[in-house]
Amino acid sequence: MDTERPSPRYVDIDVWEPTDILDAMVEGQFAAVAAARAALGPIERAAAAIEARLKDGGRLIYAGAGTSGRLAVQDGAELMPTFNWPRERLLLFIAGGDQAMVQAVEGAEDERERATELACHHLVNAKDALVAVAASGTTPFTLACVREARQRGALTVGIANNADTPLLIESDQAIFLRTGAEPIAGSTRMNAGTAQRVTLNLLSTLVMIRLGRVYRGLMVEVQAANAKLTNRKEEMLVYLTGRTREDTRQALTSANGSIKLAVLLLYGCGVEKARSLLSEARGNLRVAIDLYIADKSPAATQ
């Protein structure tokens, strides 16, 4: 496997000058980003497939072990505060459980039975989409997650850094990241991990945008968990509507903190009508605004 083999280029890296070591590692990071860019086609197709499942009320599931598992779980966890993705529609399967997030759990990546148990316990089904990540493409735990999920009808997306490996072959959507050998052989937290992180960011963010959780480049689903975020909400509303701070505060209060609802209120829409429009638009603020404008047009009132 490319990610595991020693590279002749780095065989004497331990005796290089520190500047040369850092330069070589930075070069590897650029190559990792390039590997993600080369996979934009598969990433786009995977995002479209995930979007279709989630629009139907499905859950987003992340699965992995070790570094790949931690990167996957981190990406999933960030969807809740950033896009207000519902906690009940997010599952995080990492070999070794929560403990594996902060330390290595010996033998966890080989626990095929645990992967099957997780899928069974959470009743993974045909509405769900599972994103599985493994640099090697052969991790037993991750493969078992994919196999059980597929058997239950769920969509599976496999992300791996070695070509023609089981994870890529057996997933419905395969994303191959050609990062090659690492500066330190087998240390896939470096180039492979960076490419995975970039890919997960691209994939999940595109899905959230397509689901209407971004409007005019803003996080219009963000939740105000602190003073900074409350202030950010008000700034977003001022930017989007041109209204005063006081107006935006009142609208947010009436909208129970919902930016999308507050935008419609500031446009002159009533609360119940705004909720109805957002429901009709399936949460897409741009569509809801278009519906409101169409409803207020002279042709619509005749």
N, C-alpha and C positions, 0 to 999 in steps of 0.2 A: 504494500500500500504506500502511495506517495507520501501521505502524511506521517508515516512511521519510518521511512528509510532515511539514513544519514545522507546528507548532501556533501559531496567532495568540496564544494565551495566553502562550507563552514567548518571543515574538519579541524582547523586550528583556531577557531574563534576564541578559545579561552586564553590565547596568548596575543591576541590583537590589542591594539591600542583602544582604550575606551571609546574614543571618537569614531573609530572604524566599526566597532561593535554596534554602537547606536545607529550609525549611518546604515549599516546592513539591515538592522531590525526595522528602521523606518521604511526602507525600501520594500521590505516584506509587507509592511502595512499598506503601502500604496498598491502593491500587487494584490492584496486581499480585497481592497475596494474595487480594483479592476475586475476581479473574479466575480464580484457581485454584479457589476455593471454588465458583464458578459452574459449574465443569467436573467436579464430584464424580461425577456420573452416568457420563460417559464414562470417567473415571479408574477407577471401580469395575468397569465392563465390561471395560476393557482389562486390569486386574489379573486378573480371572477367566479371561480368555483366555490370558494369559501363564502363570498357574498351571497350567492344563491341559497346556500344552506342557512345562513344566518337570517336572511330576509324571511325565511319560512319559520323563524322562531327557534332555530337550533342553537347549540352551544359551541363555543370555541374552546378547543382542548389543546394543550401543549404537552409534549412528552419528550423526555430525554434523560440522560445520565451524565454524571460528572460535569465538566465544563459546559458541554452542550446543553445539558439539562438546566443548569443554573442560568444560562443565557436565555433559554426558552421561557423559563418561569419568570424571569425578570421582565421580559417583553410582555408577557401576559398580564403580570401584576400592574404594569404601568398603564394598561388600557383603562383601568377603573378610574383613577384620578384625572387622567388626561381627556378621555372621551366619555366618561361616565358609563362605561360598559358595565352592565349588571353583573354583580358578583355571582348570582345564581346561574348565569349563562357563561361562566368561565370555569374550566377545570384545569388544574396544574398537576401533571403526573411526573414526578421526578424520582428516579431510583434512589431508595434510601430514605424517602420522605423529607419532611422539613429539615431534619438534621443535616441532610446532604447539601443544604444551601450554604452552610458555613464551614463544613469540613467533609473530607472524603469519608465515605462509608464503604468499608471493604466488602467486596463481593456483590454490592448492590446492583451493579450493571448486569449481572448474570441472572437476576431474579425474574425469570419469565413468568412464573406462577403469580407473582405479585402484580405484574402488569395486567394479566388476565383478570385477577381479582378486582383491580381498580375499575376496569371497563365494565365488569359485571355489576359491581356495587353501585356505580353511578348510572347504570342503565344506558350506556352509550347506544345511540340509535341512528337511524337514517337521516335525521335532521341535523346531526352534529358534523363538525369538521375538526379533524385532528391534524396538528402540525407536529411532526416528529423530527428531531434534530440529532444527528450523530456524525461526527467528523469521519469516523471509520466507515460508516454505512453498514456496520455489522453488529452493533451493540445488541445483545440478546434482549434486554429489557425493552429497549425502544422498538425493536422488531416485533416483539410480542404485542406491544401496544397497537402497532399498525395492523398486525394480523387479526387481532380480536376486533378492533374497530371496523375493519373492512368486512369481517364476517357478520357484523351487526348492521351493515349497510351505511356506515358513516363514510364521509369523504376523508381521504388520507393524503397528506402532503408530506413528502420526504425531502429533507435537506441534508446533503452529505458532501464531503470533500474528496471522496474517492469514486471514480467512475465505475459504472456497471456493478455496483454493490447491491446486496439484497434490499436495503432500504429504498434505493432509487427504483429498482426493478419492481418491487411489490407495492409501491405507493401509487395512488391514482394520478397524482401530480408530482413530478420529480424535479428537484432543483439541485443541479450539480454545480458545486463551487470549486473550480480548479485552482487550488492554492499551492499544490505541490509540496515539496519538502520544507520542513521548518528549520529556522536557524539553529534551534536545539531540537534534535530529532525526537519526534513524538510529542513535543510540547504543543499540543493543538489549541492551547489557550491563546496562542500568538496569531499567526496568519489565518489559520482555519477559524479560530474563534472570532477574529475581527470580521471576516467575511460572513460568518453566521450572524453576528450581531447586526451588521449592515442589512443583510437580507431580511432578517426578522423585522427590523425597523421599517423597511420598505414595504414588506408584505402586509403587516398589520395596519400601518398607516394608510396604505392604499385602500384596504378593506373598510376602514373607518370613514375615510373620505367618501367612498362609494355608498356607504350606508347613511350619508347625510349628517355625519357628526362633525363636519367642518364646514364653515360658511365664510366665504371671502378670506380664506387663509387663517381663520380664527377658530380657536377651540370653543365652539359655542355650546358644548356639553360639559365644560369644566365645572367642577363643584367647588364652592367656596369653603375650604376647610380651615382657612386662616385669613387674617386681615389683608395680606398681600393679594390673595386670590379674590377676595371681595372687591378690592380696589381694581383689580384687573377686569372683573366683570363690568364694573361701571365704565371703565375706559373703553372697553369693547362696545358698549352700548352707545356711548358718545360718538365713537368713530363710525358706527354703523348707521346711526339715525340722525346725528347732528344736534341732538337735544342736550339740555343742560345736565349737570351732575345731579341736581335735585330731582329733575324729571326721571332720570334713570334709576335713582334710588327708590322713588315711589313706584315705578313700574316693576322693579325687581321684587319689591315687597308684595305687590298685587299678584305677581307671577310666581310667588313662593320660591324665588331664587332662580327660576328658569330663564336663561338668556333668550332662548328662542321665543318663548311666550312673551317676554318683555319687549322684544323687538316689534312684535305684532301689536302689542298694546300701545307702544309709542307711535305706531303708524295710524292709530285711531280705532283699532279693532277692539271689540269687547272680549272679556276673558273667556266666556263660553264659546264664542265664535272662533277665537284664536285656538282654543283647544281642539275644536272640531276641524279647523283647517289643518293643523299639524297632524291630527290623526289621519285625515284624508291624504295628506302628503307623506304619510308613513315616517314622520319625523324630519323630513327634509325641509329646512327653513326656506330655501330658495323657491322650492315648489309652492310652499304655503303662502309666501309673499305674492307669487304670481297668481295664485288662486284668489287671494284677497283683492288684488288690483283688478283682476278680471271681473270679480263680483261687484266692484264699485264703479266699473266703467258704465258710461251712458247706455251702451247696447244691452248690458246685463240688467239694467233697471227699467228698460222699456217693457 
